[in-house]
Amino acid sequence: MKKSNIAKLILVVTLSFGLMTQLFATGGYFRHGYGIKYGALAGAGTALSLSSFGAASNPAGLAFIGTRYDVNFAYFSPSRKFTVTGNPSGFPGTFGLAPGVTESESNGFPMPSLGANWMINDNMAIGAALFGNGGMNTDYPKPIFGDPNSPDAGVNLEQMFFGLTYSIKLGENHALGITGLFAWQRFAAKGLGMFGAMGMSSDPANLSGNRHSVSTGVGVRIGYQGRLLPNLAIGASYQIKTSMSAFDEYKGLFAEHGKFDIPSTWNVGIAFDATKNFTIALDVQQILYGGVKSIANPIDPKALPPAFPDGQGGFIPNPNHVPLGADNGSGFGWDDIFIYKIGLLYRVNDWTVMAGYSYGDNPVKESEVLFNILAPAVIQQHITFGITKKINKSNELSLAFMYAPSNSVSGANVFEAPNQQTIEIEMSQFQVEVGYAFSVK
């Protein structure tokens, strides 16, 4: 490798790790696309080999891209709020919220990513990538759940992956790939102490207001990519559920005593060259949230205290009480979701113009809005655009933009008297991203 390229790589690594402490507090859970080019196609591209970040969605594609280095920097801005309609009833055994509109603060986050690919020979490649898988972040400026020990409320989940990929060609037009993933995440929550005071947690000391808790795990993604016809390529990829160590400081909040695993996903796609310069990519992805109890378990009124005041100095027992943090404790109630993506790519001279659109199921049901105040991941659409300019034969610069229109979900406060309170959670977001890549012949 040339000395100038080594110097560029060192600079990229230094800048990325310098920003890592602020990484991935994005308010969603999965990113719409990994790497600036795939992001500009709204995440489509399972059948396309565009950059070293392709390993995040299909590791097989690295066998076709040559030796190259990629660095991306994105500024991500989610807007989150919730509206409570109706006054608390004050009835024994209920948990009412103050009516009104509350907006989350902390609406801007830097998100760097780093990738590299090395061709061992004409048929084999090894890749490395550092990227984020979204996160959840809310920062409400008041104690929405009535915690007397906290002036505010919210959560912060930061999630990062380091992937090592091996990809091999099977003949000229087909390849298989496998990526080993090291996952790191940390979590903190504040303003939830009232749930412990009411006897609703299995471990009130490890429920809210503690330091950030760190969790790690390892996972695997496998993929295939091939060209069936001169103008038609296909791809498929699957990532197993990543078993993570527990968040010990929050084992009284998450089901299974602090477990927060990363769900399995699969995606398939085709890419059709309508002309020499114009490509259409179509993808389908499924995220299997239902396999992770802390994400999928529905909120349950049985999580209410083991006994309710009867208003006369006594208590009414709740024999079905299931506390937060228990094996079957309440979670966010997210469903498995499908996401459908289309990306358009047009090349002219040294320019490549990209656009995309994705539409996905909403993981949040109307019955689950109470806990999802903390993680209002109700976005369903992404509209994207991007351009790439070749600076010379070895270097290119890219710019991309993403807009996710506002979406909301409204439902009853299940911890209140019937028809007493309605909660609406709402979210929108945009992202601006710049990327630089250089290849080595």
matplotlib code that plots the C-alpha trace (Angstrom):
import matplotlib.pyplot as plt

x = [0.0, 1.3, 2.4, -0.2, -3.0, -1.7, -1.7, -5.3, -6.4, -4.7, -6.5, -9.9, -9.4, -8.4, -11.4, -13.9, -12.7, -12.6, -16.4, -17.3, -18.3, -21.3, -22.2, -25.6, -28.0, -30.4, -33.9, -34.6, -33.4, -32.1, -30.7, -32.4, -29.1, -25.5, -22.9, -23.7, -24.4, -26.8, -28.4, -28.9, -30.8, -33.1, -31.2, -31.8, -28.7, -28.6, -27.8, -25.3, -21.6, -21.1, -18.7, -17.1, -20.2, -22.1, -20.9, -23.5, -26.3, -24.7, -21.1, -20.9, -20.6, -17.1, -15.6, -16.6, -15.4, -11.6, -9.4, -10.9, -11.4, -14.6, -15.3, -18.8, -20.0, -23.7, -25.6, -28.9, -31.7, -34.8, -37.8, -39.9, -42.9, -45.9, -49.3, -51.5, -55.2, -57.4, -56.7, -55.5, -58.4, -56.6, -58.3, -56.4, -54.1, -53.9, -50.9, -51.9, -49.8, -50.0, -51.9, -50.3, -47.6, -44.0, -41.1, -37.8, -34.6, -31.2, -32.2, -28.9, -26.3, -23.1, -22.7, -19.3, -18.7, -15.5, -14.9, -12.2, -11.8, -8.7, -8.5, -6.3, -6.4, -8.7, -11.4, -11.1, -11.6, -11.3, -13.2, -13.5, -16.2, -17.2, -20.8, -23.9, -27.2, -29.3, -30.2, -32.9, -32.7, -35.2, -34.6, -37.8, -37.3, -39.8, -40.5, -43.2, -43.6, -43.7, -40.2, -39.5, -35.8, -35.4, -36.3, -36.4, -37.0, -35.7, -33.4, -30.2, -29.1, -25.9, -25.1, -22.0, -20.7, -17.2, -17.4, -14.7, -15.8, -14.5, -15.9, -15.1, -16.2, -17.7, -16.9, -17.0, -20.5, -21.4, -20.0, -20.6, -19.6, -19.6, -19.2, -18.3, -19.7, -18.6, -21.4, -21.1, -23.9, -24.5, -27.7, -29.0, -32.5, -33.7, -37.0, -38.4, -38.0, -41.7, -42.2, -39.8, -41.5, -44.8, -43.4, -43.5, -39.9, -38.1, -35.0, -35.8, -32.1, -31.3, -34.2, -33.4, -30.9, -27.8, -24.7, -24.5, -24.4, -22.3, -23.3, -21.4, -22.0, -20.9, -23.0, -22.8, -24.2, -24.0, -24.8, -24.9, -24.7, -24.8, -25.5, -28.1, -28.2, -25.9, -28.4, -29.9, -28.3, -29.7, -28.7, -29.7, -28.4, -29.3, -28.0, -28.6, -29.9, -27.0, -27.1, -25.8, -24.7, -27.1, -27.3, -26.6, -27.5, -30.9, -31.9, -34.9, -36.2, -35.6, -37.1, -34.9, -33.1, -31.5, -31.1, -31.4, -30.4, -30.1, -32.8, -32.2, -32.8, -32.9, -33.0, -33.3, -32.9, -32.6, -30.8, -31.9, -29.8, -32.5, -29.8, -26.1, -26.2, -29.4, -30.0, -33.1, -32.7, -35.6, -35.2, -37.3, -36.1, -37.6, -36.5, -37.5, -38.2, -40.5, -37.5, -36.2, -38.4, -37.2, -38.3, -41.3, -43.1, -46.3, -47.0, -49.3, -51.5, -50.3, -47.1, -49.0, -48.1, -48.6, -51.3, -53.5, -54.7, -58.4, -58.9, -59.8, -56.4, -56.2, -54.9, -56.4, -54.0, -52.9, -52.1, -51.1, -48.4, -45.4, -42.7, -40.4, -37.2, -38.8, -38.4, -41.8, -41.7, -43.2, -41.3, -42.0, -44.4, -42.7, -43.9, -41.7, -41.7, -41.2, -39.5, -39.8, -37.2, -36.6, -33.4, -32.5, -29.0, -27.9, -24.4, -23.3, -19.6, -17.9, -21.2, -23.6, -27.0, -29.0, -32.5, -34.6, -37.8, -38.6, -41.8, -42.0, -44.5, -44.9, -43.5, -45.5, -49.1, -51.8, -51.9, -48.2, -47.9, -47.2, -43.7, -43.0, -42.9, -39.3, -38.7, -41.2, -39.9, -43.0, -41.3, -42.5, -41.2, -37.7, -37.1, -33.5, -31.2, -27.5, -24.7, -21.2, -18.4, -15.3, -12.4, -10.0, -9.5, -8.9, -10.9, -14.6, -16.7, -20.4, -23.2, -26.6, -29.8, -32.6, -36.0, -38.5, -42.0, -43.7, -45.8, -47.7, -49.5, -52.3, -53.7, -55.0, -53.0, -53.4, -52.5, -55.4, -59.2, -60.8, -61.3, -59.6, -56.4, -55.1, -51.4, -50.2, -46.5, -45.0, -41.6, -40.0, -36.3, -33.7, -30.1, -27.3, -24.3, -20.9, -18.6, -15.1, -13.6, -10.3, -9.3, -6.0, -5.2]
y = [0.0, 3.5, 5.7, 8.3, 5.8, 4.6, 8.2, 8.6, 5.4, 6.5, 9.8, 8.2, 5.8, 8.6, 10.8, 7.9, 6.8, 10.4, 10.7, 7.2, 8.4, 10.2, 7.5, 6.0, 7.7, 8.0, 7.4, 4.5, 1.0, 0.0, 2.4, 2.8, 1.9, 1.2, 3.3, 6.5, 4.8, 2.2, 4.9, 7.0, 4.1, 3.9, 0.7, -1.2, -3.0, -6.6, -7.5, -4.5, -4.2, -0.5, -0.1, -1.9, -1.1, -3.6, -6.2, -4.8, -6.0, -8.7, -9.8, -11.6, -8.4, -7.6, -10.1, -7.7, -4.3, -4.5, -3.0, 0.2, 2.3, 4.1, 6.7, 8.3, 11.0, 11.6, 14.1, 12.6, 14.6, 12.9, 14.8, 13.0, 14.0, 12.6, 14.1, 13.0, 13.7, 13.4, 13.9, 11.2, 9.4, 9.1, 5.7, 3.1, 0.9, 3.3, 5.2, 8.4, 10.9, 14.7, 15.9, 18.0, 17.9, 17.0, 17.1, 15.4, 17.4, 16.3, 16.3, 16.1, 13.3, 12.7, 9.2, 8.2, 4.9, 3.3, 0.5, -1.2, -4.1, -6.0, -8.4, -11.3, -12.5, -12.2, -14.4, -13.7, -10.6, -9.7, -6.7, -4.8, -2.2, -0.2, 1.0, 1.6, -0.2, 2.7, 3.2, 4.7, 8.1, 10.3, 13.2, 14.7, 17.8, 16.8, 13.8, 12.3, 9.2, 11.1, 10.1, 12.5, 11.9, 12.9, 16.2, 14.6, 11.3, 9.3, 6.5, 6.3, 3.2, 3.4, 0.4, -0.3, -3.2, -4.2, -6.7, -8.9, -10.3, -13.1, -13.3, -15.7, -15.8, -19.0, -18.5, -15.2, -14.0, -15.5, -15.1, -16.2, -14.2, -14.4, -11.7, -12.2, -9.4, -8.0, -6.0, -3.4, -1.5, 0.7, 1.9, 4.3, 5.3, 8.1, 9.1, 5.6, 5.3, 5.5, 2.1, 0.7, 2.7, 1.2, -2.4, -2.9, -3.9, -7.1, -5.1, -1.4, -0.6, -1.5, 0.1, 3.8, 6.6, 4.4, 4.9, 3.7, -0.1, -1.9, -5.1, -7.1, -10.1, -11.8, -12.6, -13.8, -12.7, -14.8, -13.8, -14.8, -12.5, -13.4, -12.3, -14.6, -12.6, -9.9, -7.3, -9.1, -9.7, -11.2, -11.3, -12.7, -12.4, -13.5, -12.4, -14.6, -13.2, -11.8, -12.9, -10.0, -10.0, -8.4, -4.7, -5.4, -1.9, -2.2, -5.8, -4.5, -2.9, -5.2, -8.7, -11.6, -9.6, -7.0, -8.9, -6.8, -9.1, -7.9, -9.4, -11.5, -10.1, -11.3, -9.5, -10.4, -8.2, -7.9, -5.4, -4.8, -2.8, -1.1, 0.5, 0.6, 3.5, 3.0, 0.4, -0.4, -2.2, -3.8, -5.2, -6.8, -7.0, -8.5, -7.6, -10.2, -8.2, -10.9, -13.0, -10.6, -10.5, -7.1, -5.6, -7.8, -8.6, -6.5, -4.1, -5.9, -4.4, -7.4, -5.4, -3.1, -3.4, -6.6, -4.9, -1.8, 0.6, 0.1, 3.7, 2.6, 1.9, -1.6, -3.2, -5.3, -8.1, -8.6, -12.3, -12.1, -9.6, -9.9, -7.3, -5.5, -7.4, -10.8, -13.5, -12.5, -8.9, -6.1, -4.8, -2.4, -4.8, -4.4, -6.7, -8.3, -6.0, -6.1, -3.2, -2.8, -0.7, 0.6, 2.4, 4.1, 4.6, 6.6, 7.0, 9.8, 10.5, 10.9, 11.4, 8.9, 10.0, 7.9, 8.1, 5.7, 5.1, 2.6, 1.7, -0.5, -1.9, 0.0, -2.1, -0.2, -1.2, 1.1, -0.9, -0.3, 3.5, 3.9, 2.4, 3.5, 7.1, 6.2, 4.8, 6.2, 4.3, 4.8, 5.9, 4.0, 5.9, 7.0, 9.3, 9.5, 11.2, 11.1, 11.9, 10.6, 12.4, 10.6, 12.9, 10.7, 7.0, 6.2, 8.7, 9.7, 12.0, 11.3, 13.3, 12.0, 13.2, 11.3, 12.5, 10.4, 12.0, 12.4, 9.4, 8.8, 6.1, 6.8, 4.5, 4.2, 4.5, 0.8, 1.7, 4.0, 3.6, 2.6, 5.6, 7.9, 8.9, 8.7, 8.8, 9.8, 9.3, 11.0, 11.0, 12.5, 12.6, 13.7, 12.9, 14.5, 12.4, 12.9, 10.1, 9.8, 6.6, 5.7, 2.5, 0.8, -1.0]
z = [0.0, -0.8, 2.0, 1.1, 1.4, 4.8, 6.0, 4.8, 6.6, 9.9, 9.7, 9.1, 12.0, 14.4, 13.5, 13.8, 17.2, 18.4, 17.7, 19.0, 22.5, 20.9, 18.5, 17.6, 20.0, 17.1, 18.5, 16.1, 16.3, 12.8, 10.3, 7.0, 5.2, 6.0, 4.2, 2.2, -1.1, 0.3, 2.5, -0.7, -2.1, 1.0, 2.1, -1.1, -2.6, -1.3, -4.9, -5.5, -4.7, -4.0, -1.0, 1.9, 4.0, 1.8, 4.3, 6.8, 4.6, 2.4, 3.0, -0.3, -2.3, -1.0, -3.5, -6.4, -5.2, -5.1, -2.5, -1.2, 2.0, 3.0, 5.6, 6.2, 8.5, 9.1, 11.1, 12.2, 13.7, 15.1, 16.4, 19.1, 21.2, 22.9, 23.7, 26.7, 26.5, 29.6, 33.3, 35.6, 37.4, 40.7, 41.2, 43.4, 41.3, 38.3, 36.9, 35.2, 33.3, 33.3, 30.2, 27.5, 24.9, 25.8, 23.3, 23.6, 23.7, 22.3, 18.7, 16.9, 16.8, 14.8, 13.3, 11.8, 10.0, 8.8, 6.3, 4.3, 1.9, 0.8, -2.2, -1.2, -4.8, -7.8, -6.1, -2.3, -0.1, 3.5, 4.9, 8.1, 9.1, 12.1, 12.0, 14.1, 14.2, 15.3, 18.9, 21.1, 22.7, 24.4, 26.8, 28.2, 30.3, 33.1, 35.3, 33.1, 35.2, 38.5, 39.7, 42.7, 42.5, 38.8, 37.2, 33.7, 32.0, 29.1, 27.9, 25.9, 24.0, 22.0, 19.8, 17.7, 15.5, 14.4, 11.5, 9.9, 6.6, 4.3, 0.8, -2.1, -5.7, -7.1, -10.7, -12.4, -11.3, -8.0, -4.4, -0.8, 2.2, 6.0, 8.6, 12.2, 14.3, 17.7, 19.2, 21.9, 23.5, 26.5, 28.1, 30.7, 31.9, 34.1, 35.6, 36.0, 39.8, 40.6, 39.0, 41.7, 44.5, 43.5, 43.7, 39.9, 39.5, 40.4, 41.3, 42.1, 42.8, 39.2, 37.5, 36.8, 37.4, 37.4, 35.3, 31.8, 31.7, 29.0, 27.2, 24.6, 22.3, 19.1, 16.0, 12.4, 9.0, 5.9, 2.3, -1.3, -4.4, -8.0, -11.5, -13.3, -16.5, -17.9, -16.6, -13.6, -10.2, -7.0, -3.4, -0.1, 3.5, 7.0, 10.4, 13.5, 16.7, 18.7, 22.3, 24.5, 28.1, 30.5, 31.4, 35.1, 36.2, 34.6, 35.3, 37.2, 33.9, 31.0, 30.8, 31.5, 34.2, 32.0, 28.6, 25.5, 22.6, 19.0, 16.8, 13.8, 10.3, 6.7, 3.4, -0.3, -3.3, -7.1, -9.2, -12.8, -15.3, -17.4, -19.5, -19.4, -17.0, -15.1, -12.4, -10.4, -7.0, -5.1, -1.6, 1.1, 4.7, 7.8, 11.4, 13.9, 17.0, 18.3, 19.2, 21.9, 25.0, 26.3, 22.9, 22.0, 25.3, 25.5, 28.3, 30.7, 33.5, 35.5, 35.9, 38.2, 42.0, 43.8, 45.9, 45.4, 48.0, 48.6, 49.7, 53.3, 54.6, 53.3, 50.1, 47.3, 46.3, 42.6, 42.4, 38.8, 39.4, 37.0, 37.8, 35.4, 34.9, 35.3, 32.6, 31.2, 32.3, 30.2, 27.2, 24.3, 22.6, 19.2, 16.3, 13.6, 10.7, 6.9, 5.0, 1.3, -0.5, -4.0, -5.2, -8.5, -9.6, -12.7, -13.9, -16.2, -16.9, -13.4, -11.6, -10.1, -9.0, -6.5, -5.1, -3.0, -1.1, 1.7, 3.5, 6.5, 9.0, 12.2, 15.1, 17.8, 18.4, 19.7, 23.0, 23.6, 23.5, 27.3, 27.4, 23.9, 25.1, 25.9, 22.4, 19.8, 16.8, 14.7, 11.4, 8.4, 5.3, 4.2, 1.2, 0.1, -2.4, -3.1, -5.5, -6.0, -7.9, -9.0, -8.3, -10.2, -10.9, -7.2, -5.2, -4.9, -2.8, -2.0, -0.4, 0.7, 2.3, 4.0, 5.2, 7.2, 7.3, 10.6, 11.8, 15.0, 16.9, 19.4, 22.1, 25.6, 28.8, 29.8, 33.4, 33.7, 34.0, 30.7, 28.4, 30.9, 29.0, 25.4, 24.5, 21.1, 20.2, 17.2, 15.4, 12.3, 11.3, 8.7, 8.0, 6.0, 5.2, 3.5, 2.4, 1.0, -0.6, -2.2, -3.9, -4.4, -7.7]

ax = plt.figure().add_subplot(projection="3d")
ax.plot(x, y, z, "-o")
ax.set_aspect("equal")
plt.show()
